[in-house]
Amino acid sequence: MADVWAPRERLTAPEWCERELRLPAESGPNPGRFDLSRFPYMRGILEAADDPETEELIMVGATQWGKTTTLQAIVASNAKLRPSPVMICAPDMLALKKLRNKFYGMCDASPALRGKVPPKHLRNMESIDFGDSLCHLAFTGNPQRMSGESCRMVLMTEVDRSRRQIHEGAFHKILKERVKAWFNYLVVYEGTPTDDTSVIWDLYQASDKRKWHVPCPHCGTYQEMRFFRHSEGPHKGRGGISGLQDPEGNWYTSDEVYDHVHYVCIESCRIESAEKNEMAARGIWVPEGQTAEKNGTLSGKPKRSGRRKGFHMSSLPVDTISLGRIAAEYLDSRDHEEELRNFLNNWVGLRYTLRTKVPKWTRLGRRLRGAHRPGTVPPQALFLTAGIDVQEDCTYWIVRAWGEDGTSWLVDWGRCEKTTDEHGKVLQDSHLTRLEGLVLEKEFPCITANPLGQETLPIARAAIDCGYRTRLVHDWALKQRGGRVITVAGDDAVPKGLPYRFSIVEKSTRTGKAYPGGLRRWALNVSDYKTDIQDRWAAPLDRPGAWWLTNAPLEDAEPYLRQVVNEARVQKRMPSGHIKEVWCIVDPRVGNHDFDCEVYAMAAADMVVEGVWSNLTERLRTGRNQDGGARQQEGRKGGFVRARQGFVRRKR
């Protein structure tokens, strides 16, 4: 009774963790007492979790510097110092089970917690019972677990690995609903950033953006501990790892770099690898907008309030990571896209952005801006083609004009949404039906009569992707007048240099069901076509084969331009070990449908001229290409067509 009524000892979370927490042997290379002198960066995070002002706490950065251990320490200190309901959420059931077992291991190794948790035979996957409080266990694959309890504290681990709940909202928003009933609450997010769609990175950007600043052992200047040196500003060329290249600018090998790597202070001091750990141990967390003075105090005003505290750190401050080790890892990764991504995410803790030579949409729009309005045809154009890409809720389309030697001009573009009937039911082919009057049956006016004397031009051929809703698209294409619409699909099996080949698909590769009568389809070598289009973007505009846009304002063409430049060729290491060039989407949030439409429109144009772009005016005047090459090739065995000369291989 005396013990129950005795006043609680007033301890902060870091003080209690250092005194009472123990890490089990199976937890990693640092079992025993929870020693914050070895992991000084954890102290600031625990203090932030203890601060009543903090509503959200974000831990983001490289792997293996203690984010999960810190999260467990927050739960443990809360259970002892201020018992209240808590929820831990993991990406999936397996990750949740591993996290639960790690936490129980910490509790079993810590005398202060050993008596508060249930014995092994009573432990389950629903919750951790501390006697006077519960820690609920949830994972994002089970919305009922995530939304069933009211908690003062919610902790989310490995945020970017978690699934988004399409019908119920983003998972991190669902979790935040659990604390609505509490005045003094805390939501903790932990994870390593991935790519441009990274949730944890966006959460950190909305916080006060704290970074680990360390003092130079020579001049005492505090600075962010970075891997890459500053590329601009007053500290350009300093404040990061140096010694990766020899005096002639050649890169060292991963073995050689150990003898040359060092750290360069923002004041140009040379810091050797042996001094790194001592420097990192004296670091402090500095919010954006503030600076650390040489005596370790902060000056200035943070850009954001401390309501959302964000902590970002790379692997550099970790005492087991030497400068040579992280430099060697970078040199082994820098030439391969997938390995570089792993290095940036897991070693430097940065969001990955695809390396690409594709121009920005604004630069492309300004350079290739034409003189004609959208919906009109330049006078040099001889015929039109359309490219169509079918999606679940809409259809994207573009119309492009073609002239001598493959010179082309964008005429129009857009998307058709699905419509509903009077009962509100979605008409599955309504987006295709709208295309008929909007594109296929339309006569596009020429600015002046073209070399053939025509004042308006219809669509000579349209190519529509049949990779989605194959049967529906194929049946719709067959109904179009004059066979002007052909179904196409990208196919890696088409040999390099061969633009397309005809085939009849007997059955669905997805369901295995046979198509009655077979589906007539043109397989496209989309890689060659995409390469050809991107080569045209950088080619001289006064040469044959130029690729033009309309004179539409940039803001009107922005959605189209963003999609057109949203694919790039990158090098990827295959499971067999060899390097292969593949096409990747740069920003998954934007899409690449208009770029696909451009590929289909170019393939349709190739079929019209049978791959021969010279003397085109005379050939069209005499009617030698009025039917186009596609229909002439359908009867040939194997669908063989002549090899296509890409833009870069044409004689100029």
C-alpha positions in Angstrom: 0.0 0.0 0.0 2.8 2.4 0.8 4.4 1.7 -2.5 1.1 2.4 -4.3 0.6 5.7 -2.6 4.3 6.8 -2.8 4.9 9.8 -5.2 6.2 8.8 -8.7 9.8 9.7 -9.3 9.9 12.4 -11.9 12.0 11.1 -14.8 12.3 12.1 -18.4 12.0 9.4 -21.1 15.7 9.5 -21.9 16.7 9.3 -18.2 14.3 6.3 -17.6 15.5 4.5 -20.8 19.1 4.8 -19.9 18.5 3.6 -16.3 16.0 0.8 -16.9 16.0 -0.4 -20.5 18.2 -3.4 -21.6 18.6 -4.7 -25.1 18.6 -8.5 -25.5 21.5 -10.3 -27.2 19.4 -11.2 -30.2 18.6 -7.5 -30.8 21.9 -6.8 -32.6 25.6 -6.0 -32.0 24.9 -3.8 -29.0 23.2 -5.8 -26.3 23.0 -4.7 -22.7 22.3 -1.3 -21.2 20.4 1.2 -23.4 23.5 3.5 -23.7 22.7 6.9 -25.2 26.4 7.9 -25.1 26.8 5.5 -28.1 23.6 6.7 -29.8 23.5 10.4 -28.9 21.0 11.2 -31.7 18.4 9.0 -30.0 18.3 11.4 -27.0 16.8 14.3 -28.9 14.1 12.0 -30.4 13.1 10.7 -27.0 13.0 14.2 -25.6 10.7 15.3 -28.5 8.4 12.3 -27.7 8.3 13.5 -24.1 7.5 17.1 -25.0 3.8 17.9 -24.5 4.1 20.4 -27.5 4.8 17.5 -29.9 1.8 16.2 -31.8 3.6 14.4 -34.6 7.1 12.9 -34.6 8.8 11.8 -37.9 11.9 9.7 -38.0 13.3 9.4 -41.6 16.6 8.4 -43.0 19.0 5.5 -43.6 18.5 2.0 -42.3 20.1 0.5 -39.3 20.7 3.6 -37.1 18.2 2.8 -34.5 14.8 4.1 -35.7 12.9 1.0 -34.7 14.8 0.7 -31.3 13.9 4.3 -30.6 10.2 3.6 -31.4 10.3 0.6 -29.0 11.9 2.8 -26.3 9.1 5.4 -26.7 6.4 2.7 -26.1 8.3 1.2 -23.2 8.8 4.6 -21.4 5.2 5.5 -22.0 4.0 2.2 -20.4 6.1 2.9 -17.3 6.0 6.7 -16.9 2.5 7.6 -18.2 0.3 4.5 -18.8 -2.2 5.1 -21.6 -3.5 3.2 -24.6 -1.0 2.9 -27.5 -1.2 1.4 -31.0 1.7 0.1 -33.1 1.2 -0.4 -36.8 3.4 -2.3 -39.3 3.2 -2.8 -43.0 2.1 -6.4 -42.9 1.5 -9.3 -40.5 5.0 -10.6 -40.8 6.6 -7.3 -40.0 4.2 -6.8 -37.1 5.1 -10.2 -35.6 8.9 -9.4 -35.9 8.3 -6.0 -34.2 6.3 -7.6 -31.4 8.9 -10.3 -30.8 11.7 -7.6 -30.6 9.7 -5.6 -28.1 8.9 -8.6 -25.9 12.7 -9.4 -26.0 13.4 -5.9 -24.7 10.8 -6.3 -22.0 12.1 -9.7 -20.9 15.7 -8.3 -20.7 14.6 -5.2 -18.7 13.7 -5.8 -15.0 11.5 -2.8 -14.9 9.2 -4.2 -17.6 9.6 -7.9 -17.1 6.7 -8.0 -14.6 4.4 -5.8 -16.6 4.1 -8.0 -19.7 2.3 -11.3 -19.9 4.2 -14.6 -19.9 5.1 -16.2 -23.2 2.1 -18.6 -23.3 -0.4 -15.8 -23.0 1.1 -13.5 -25.7 -1.0 -12.9 -28.8 -1.0 -10.8 -31.9 -3.9 -8.6 -30.8 -2.2 -6.5 -28.1 0.5 -6.2 -25.5 -1.0 -6.0 -22.0 1.0 -3.9 -19.6 -1.5 -4.4 -16.8 -2.5 -0.8 -16.5 -2.5 0.0 -20.2 -2.7 -1.8 -23.6 -0.5 -1.5 -26.7 -2.7 -2.5 -29.6 -1.1 -4.3 -32.6 -2.2 -3.5 -36.2 -1.0 -3.6 -39.8 -2.2 -1.7 -42.8 -3.5 -4.8 -44.6 -6.3 -5.0 -42.0 -8.3 -1.8 -41.8 -10.4 -3.1 -38.9 -7.3 -3.4 -36.7 -6.2 0.1 -37.6 -9.6 1.8 -37.0 -11.0 -0.1 -34.0 -9.4 1.6 -31.0 -9.0 5.0 -29.4 -5.3 5.6 -28.3 -3.3 8.5 -26.9 -0.2 7.4 -28.9 0.0 5.8 -32.4 3.3 4.6 -33.9 3.7 3.7 -37.5 6.8 1.8 -38.6 8.3 1.4 -42.1 5.8 3.9 -43.6 6.8 3.5 -47.2 6.3 -0.2 -47.2 2.7 0.1 -46.1 -0.2 -0.3 -48.5 -2.6 2.6 -49.2 -6.2 1.8 -48.4 -7.9 2.8 -51.7 -11.4 2.8 -50.4 -10.8 4.2 -46.9 -8.1 6.8 -47.4 -4.4 6.9 -46.9 -3.2 4.7 -44.1 -1.3 7.4 -42.2 -4.5 9.5 -42.2 -6.5 6.6 -40.9 -4.1 6.0 -38.0 -4.2 9.7 -37.1 -8.0 9.3 -36.5 -7.2 7.0 -33.5 -6.0 10.0 -31.4 -9.0 12.3 -32.0 -10.4 11.8 -28.5 -7.2 12.8 -26.7 -6.1 16.3 -25.9 -2.4 15.4 -25.3 -1.6 12.9 -28.1 1.4 11.8 -30.1 1.6 10.2 -33.6 5.0 8.8 -34.5 6.1 7.9 -38.1 9.3 5.9 -38.9 10.7 4.8 -42.2 13.3 5.0 -45.0 12.3 7.1 -48.0 11.8 5.4 -51.4 11.1 7.4 -54.5 9.0 10.4 -55.6 5.9 8.8 -54.1 7.5 8.5 -50.6 5.0 9.2 -47.9 7.6 9.4 -45.1 9.5 12.0 -47.1 6.4 14.2 -47.6 5.6 13.9 -43.9 9.2 15.1 -43.0 8.9 18.0 -45.5 5.9 19.2 -43.5 7.8 19.1 -40.2 10.4 21.4 -38.7 13.0 19.4 -40.6 15.7 18.7 -38.0 19.1 17.4 -39.1 22.1 16.1 -37.1 24.7 18.8 -36.9 28.3 18.0 -35.7 31.2 20.3 -34.7 34.4 20.2 -36.7 37.2 18.9 -34.5 39.6 21.6 -35.8 37.6 24.8 -36.1 34.5 23.9 -34.0 32.0 25.0 -36.6 28.7 23.1 -36.4 27.4 21.7 -39.7 25.0 19.1 -41.1 26.8 15.8 -41.5 26.4 15.0 -45.2 27.7 12.5 -47.7 27.5 14.6 -50.8 29.3 18.0 -50.7 27.3 21.2 -51.4 26.9 21.7 -55.1 26.1 25.4 -54.8 25.9 28.3 -52.4 28.6 29.7 -50.1 29.9 26.2 -49.1 30.1 24.9 -52.7 32.5 21.9 -52.9 32.7 21.5 -49.1 30.7 20.0 -46.3 30.8 16.3 -47.3 32.9 13.3 -48.3 36.0 13.9 -50.4 38.8 11.8 -51.8 36.7 9.7 -54.1 38.7 10.7 -57.2 42.4 11.1 -58.0 43.9 14.5 -58.9 43.2 13.8 -62.6 39.5 13.2 -61.8 39.4 9.4 -62.2 37.3 7.5 -59.7 39.1 5.3 -57.2 38.1 1.7 -56.9 36.2 0.6 -53.8 39.4 -0.9 -52.5 41.6 2.1 -53.2 39.2 4.7 -51.7 39.9 3.6 -48.1 43.3 5.2 -48.3 42.1 8.5 -49.7 38.7 9.3 -48.3 38.2 12.1 -45.8 35.6 14.6 -44.7 35.8 18.3 -45.8 34.4 20.8 -43.3 32.4 23.8 -44.6 35.4 25.9 -43.6 37.7 23.7 -45.7 39.2 21.8 -42.7 40.3 18.2 -43.5 38.8 15.7 -41.2 40.2 12.2 -41.2 38.2 9.0 -40.9 39.6 8.3 -37.4 38.0 11.6 -36.2 34.6 10.9 -37.5 33.1 9.1 -34.5 34.3 11.7 -32.0 32.8 14.4 -34.1 29.5 12.6 -34.6 29.1 11.9 -30.8 29.1 15.6 -30.1 26.3 16.4 -32.5 22.9 18.1 -31.8 19.6 18.2 -33.7 19.0 21.6 -35.5 15.6 22.5 -37.0 15.4 24.3 -40.3 15.9 28.0 -39.9 18.2 27.7 -36.9 22.0 27.4 -36.7 24.2 25.9 -34.0 26.8 28.2 -32.5 30.3 26.9 -31.5 29.2 26.5 -27.9 26.4 24.2 -28.9 23.5 26.6 -28.4 20.9 27.3 -31.1 20.3 30.7 -32.6 17.7 32.0 -35.0 14.0 31.0 -35.3 12.7 27.7 -36.7 10.8 28.0 -39.9 8.0 25.8 -38.5 6.6 25.3 -35.0 7.6 22.3 -32.9 4.2 20.8 -33.2 5.6 18.5 -35.9 9.1 17.4 -35.2 11.0 15.7 -38.0 14.4 14.0 -37.7 16.5 13.1 -40.7 19.9 11.3 -40.6 22.2 9.3 -42.9 24.4 6.4 -41.9 27.4 8.6 -41.4 27.0 9.4 -37.6 26.7 5.6 -36.8 29.8 4.6 -35.0 30.1 1.3 -36.9 30.2 3.0 -40.3 33.5 4.4 -41.4 34.0 7.0 -44.1 35.8 4.4 -46.2 33.0 1.9 -45.9 30.3 4.2 -47.0 32.5 5.7 -49.8 33.2 2.2 -51.1 29.5 1.4 -51.1 28.8 4.5 -53.2 31.6 3.7 -55.8 30.2 0.2 -56.2 26.7 1.6 -56.8 27.1 4.8 -58.7 27.0 3.3 -62.3 23.9 1.1 -61.8 20.5 2.7 -61.4 19.0 0.1 -59.0 22.1 -0.1 -56.9 22.4 3.7 -56.7 18.8 3.8 -55.6 19.5 1.4 -52.8 22.5 3.5 -51.7 20.6 6.7 -51.6 17.6 5.2 -49.7 19.4 2.9 -47.3 22.8 4.6 -46.7 22.2 8.3 -47.2 18.5 8.3 -46.3 17.5 10.4 -49.3 14.5 10.1 -51.6 15.4 8.6 -54.9 14.7 10.5 -58.2 15.3 8.7 -61.4 18.4 9.8 -63.3 17.4 10.7 -66.8 18.4 12.8 -69.7 14.8 13.5 -70.6 14.3 17.3 -70.7 11.9 19.0 -68.3 8.4 19.5 -69.7 8.8 23.3 -69.7 12.0 23.2 -71.7 10.5 20.8 -74.2 7.4 22.9 -74.5 9.4 26.1 -75.2 11.9 24.5 -77.7 9.4 22.6 -79.8 6.5 25.2 -79.8 4.9 25.4 -83.2 3.2 28.2 -85.0 -0.3 26.6 -85.4 -3.2 26.5 -83.0 -4.5 23.2 -81.5 -7.0 21.6 -83.8 -5.4 23.0 -87.0 -3.0 21.4 -89.5 0.2 23.1 -90.8 0.3 23.5 -94.6 3.2 21.1 -95.0 1.3 18.2 -93.6 0.2 15.4 -95.9 -1.8 13.0 -93.6 -2.9 12.5 -90.0 -2.7 9.6 -87.6 -4.1 9.1 -84.1 -2.8 7.3 -81.1 -5.2 6.0 -78.4 -4.5 4.6 -75.0 -7.3 3.0 -73.1 -7.5 3.2 -69.3 -10.1 2.1 -66.7 -12.0 5.3 -66.4 -11.0 7.2 -69.6 -9.2 7.1 -72.9 -6.3 9.3 -73.9 -5.8 10.4 -77.5 -3.5 12.5 -79.7 -3.6 13.5 -83.3 -0.4 14.1 -85.2 0.3 15.4 -88.7 3.0 14.0 -91.0 5.0 15.4 -93.8 8.0 14.7 -96.0 10.9 12.8 -94.4 8.9 12.1 -91.3 8.5 15.7 -90.1 5.5 15.8 -87.8 3.3 18.3 -85.9 1.0 17.8 -83.0 -2.5 18.7 -84.0 -4.7 18.0 -81.0 -4.9 15.9 -77.8 -7.3 15.1 -75.0 -9.0 12.4 -73.0 -12.6 11.0 -73.1 -14.2 10.1 -69.8 -16.8 7.3 -69.4 -20.4 8.4 -69.2 -23.4 7.0 -67.4 -27.0 6.2 -68.5 -30.2 7.7 -67.0 -30.0 5.2 -64.1 -26.4 6.2 -63.2 -24.9 3.0 -64.6 -21.5 3.4 -66.2 -21.4 2.7 -69.9 -18.3 0.6 -70.4 -17.6 1.6 -74.0 -18.8 5.2 -73.8 -15.3 6.7 -73.8 -14.6 4.8 -77.0 -17.9 5.9 -78.6 -17.1 9.6 -77.9 -13.8 9.2 -79.8 -15.7 8.5 -83.0 -17.1 12.0 -83.3 -14.3 13.8 -81.5 -11.4 12.3 -83.6 -12.2 9.5 -86.1 -15.0 11.2 -88.1 -13.6 14.7 -87.8 -12.0 16.7 -90.7 -9.2 18.8 -89.3 -8.8 22.2 -91.2 -5.5 23.0 -92.8 -4.1 26.6 -92.3 -3.7 26.7 -96.1 -4.0 24.1 -98.7 -1.3 21.4 -98.4 0.9 20.2 -101.3 -1.8 17.9 -102.4 -4.4 20.7 -102.6 -6.3 19.5 -99.5 -7.9 22.1 -97.2 -9.0 19.5 -94.6 -7.5 16.2 -93.5 -9.2 13.2 -91.9 -7.5 10.6 -89.8 -5.7 8.2 -92.2 -5.1 5.6 -89.6 -5.6 5.3 -85.8 -3.8 2.8 -83.6 -5.4 1.9 -80.3 -3.8 0.0 -77.4 -5.6 -3.3 -76.7 -3.6 -4.3 -73.6 -6.6 -3.4 -71.4 -10.2 -4.6 -72.0 -8.8 -6.5 -75.1 -12.1 -7.9 -76.4 -14.0 -4.6 -76.0 -11.3 -2.6 -77.8 -11.0 -5.2 -80.6 -14.8 -5.3 -81.2 -15.0 -1.5 -81.2 -12.1 -1.2 -83.7 -13.6 -3.7 -86.1 -16.8 -1.6 -86.3 -15.0 1.5 -87.5 -15.4 2.6 -91.1 -12.8 1.6 -93.7 -10.7 -0.4 -91.2 -8.9 2.8 -90.2 -8.5 1.7 -86.6 -6.0 -1.0 -85.8 -5.3 -2.6 -82.4 -1.7 -2.5 -81.2 0.3 -3.7 -78.2 3.9 -3.4 -77.1 5.8 -6.6 -77.4 9.4 -7.2 -76.3 9.6 -10.2 -78.6 9.7 -8.0 -81.7 13.3 -8.0 -82.9 15.3 -4.8 -82.6 15.2 -2.8 -85.8 11.8 -4.3 -86.8 9.1 -1.8 -86.0 6.0 -4.0 -85.9 4.6 -7.4 -86.9 1.1 -8.7 -87.4 -0.3 -11.6 -85.4 -3.6 -13.2 -84.5 -4.1 -13.8 -80.8 -5.9 -17.1 -80.2 -6.6 -16.8 -76.4 -6.1 -14.5 -73.5 -2.8 -14.7 -71.7 -4.5 -13.6 -68.5 -7.5 -16.0 -68.3 -6.5 -18.6 -70.9 -9.9 -18.3 -72.6 -10.0 -18.5 -76.4 -11.0 -15.6 -78.5 -13.7 -16.6 -81.0 -12.1 -16.1 -84.4 -8.9 -14.7 -82.9 -7.9 -11.1 -82.3 -6.1 -9.2 -85.1 -3.2 -7.3 -83.4 -0.1 -5.5 -84.3 2.8 -6.0 -82.0 5.0 -2.9 -81.7 8.7 -2.5 -80.9 7.8 0.3 -78.5 11.4 0.7 -77.2 12.7 1.7 -80.7 9.8 4.1 -81.2 10.3 5.8 -77.8 14.0 6.1 -78.6 13.2 7.6 -82.0 10.8 10.2 -80.5 13.2 11.3 -77.8 16.0 11.6 -80.4 13.8 14.0 -82.4 13.4 16.3 -79.3 17.1 17.2 -79.4 17.6 17.2 -83.2 17.9 20.5 -85.2 14.5 22.0 -85.9 15.4 23.1 -89.5 16.2 19.5 -90.6 13.8 16.9 -92.0 12.2 14.7 -89.3 11.6 17.5 -86.8 9.0 16.9 -84.1 6.7 19.9 -83.4 4.1 20.9 -80.9 1.3 23.5 -81.2 1.4 27.1 -80.1 -0.8 26.3 -77.0 0.3 28.2 -73.8 2.5 26.1 -71.5 -0.2 26.0 -68.8 -2.7 24.5 -71.2 -0.3 21.9 -72.5 1.2 21.1 -69.1 -0.6 17.8 -68.4 0.3 16.5 -71.9 3.9 17.6 -71.7 4.4 16.1 -68.2 3.3 12.7 -69.4 5.3 12.9 -72.6 8.6 13.4 -70.7 7.7 10.9 -67.9 9.7 7.9 -69.3 13.4 7.4 -69.5 15.9 4.7 -70.4 17.9 3.4 -67.4 20.4 0.7 -66.8 19.1 -2.2 -64.6 21.0 -5.1 -63.3 19.0 -8.3 -64.1 18.8 -11.4 -61.8 21.4 -13.1 -64.0 23.8 -10.3 -63.3 24.0 -8.6 -66.7 23.1 -5.0 -67.3 20.0 -4.2 -69.4 18.5 -0.9 -70.6 14.9 -0.7 -69.7 12.2 2.1 -69.8 11.0 3.4 -66.5 8.4 5.9 -65.4 10.1 8.9 -63.9 7.3 10.1 -61.6 4.6 7.4 -61.0 2.1 10.0 -59.9 2.0 11.6 -63.4 1.5 8.7 -65.8 2.8 8.2 -69.3 -0.4 7.7 -71.3 0.2 10.6 -73.8 3.7 9.3 -74.5 2.2 5.9 -75.3 -0.3 7.7 -77.6 2.7 9.4 -79.5 4.2 5.9 -80.0 1.0 4.5 -81.4 0.5 7.5 -83.7 4.1 7.1 -85.0 3.6 3.4 -85.6 0.3 4.1 -87.5 2.2 6.7 -89.7 4.9 4.1 -90.4 2.2 1.7 -91.6 0.6 4.4 -93.9 3.9 5.0 -95.7 5.2 1.4 -95.4 8.3 2.6 -93.6 9.5 4.8 -96.6 9.3 8.5 -95.9 11.1 9.9 -99.0 9.3 11.4 -102.0 6.1 11.1 -100.0 4.1 13.9 -101.7 4.4 12.3 -105.2 3.6 8.8 -103.9 0.4 10.1 -102.1 -0.6 12.1 -105.2 -0.5 9.0 -107.3 -2.3 7.0 -104.7 0.4 4.4 -104.1 0.0 4.7 -100.3 -3.7 5.3 -99.9 -4.5 2.0 -98.2 -1.4 2.1 -96.0 1.0 -0.7 -95.4 -0.8 -2.3 -92.4 -3.6 -3.9 -94.4 -1.2 -5.1 -97.1 0.9 -7.0 -94.5 -1.8 -8.8 -92.6 -1.9 -11.7 -95.0 1.8 -12.4 -94.8 2.9 -15.4 -92.8 4.5 -14.2 -89.5 3.5 -10.6 -90.2 7.0 -9.7 -91.5 7.5 -6.0 -92.5 10.5 -4.2 -93.7 13.0 -2.9 -91.1 12.4 0.7 -90.1 15.1 3.3 -90.3 15.1 5.2 -87.0 15.5 9.0 -86.9 19.1 8.9 -85.7 20.0 6.4 -88.4 18.6 8.4 -91.2 21.0 10.2 -93.6 20.7 13.9 -93.1 
